[in-house]
């Protein structure tokens, strides 16, 4: 895989991007067709028309493929200042992106995949919160507790919103999430 660093992001060659997109699309299609927990790597590589060794050169397993959307990560946690919350998390993108994938969320509601995604979102958000708050707090344990509570609350709110069909405007939830994050900075 060719890569070079430019403006903080690694540039990946087009073949790698096509392969990863093909695998991600195959997994999405399969999730809409059958239970996530019953999908195998063989199902995914057959659908994507990709070899097993190619799959494993990019991912350790289907869980990593599920959460390994590079573009999503860049948009969510490497947001430009104008797009990010005060903690550096692009909450607007997080809510809009998940709403765009509402059918996938609904298909995964009763699977291990939902739990994995929840943990993944919480870890990403808590990490960004802790990174931001380290400059303001010397009590590392309390900082971690606050970051985990805020991240967990935001992700839980997002999942409940998705379960309800994402009918409330995302801006209302984003504004509330920003308020939660802002309240963390208060003594």
HELIX and SHEET records of a PDB file:
HELIX    1   1 UNK A   14  UNK A   33  1                                  20    
HELIX    2   2 UNK A   36  UNK A   38  5                                   3    
HELIX    3   3 UNK A   41  UNK A   48  1                                   8    
HELIX    4   4 UNK A   52  UNK A   58  1                                   7    
HELIX    5   5 UNK A   62  UNK A   67  1                                   6    
HELIX    6   6 UNK A   70  UNK A   77  1                                   8    
HELIX    7   7 UNK A   91  UNK A  100  1                                  10    
HELIX    8   8 UNK A  102  UNK A  108  1                                   7    
HELIX    9   9 UNK A  112  UNK A  133  1                                  22    
HELIX   10  10 UNK A  140  UNK A  163  1                                  24    
HELIX   11  11 UNK A  170  UNK A  184  1                                  15    
SHEET    1   A 2 UNK A   3  UNK A   6  0                                        
SHEET    2   A 2 UNK A   9  UNK A  12 -1                                        
END                                                                             
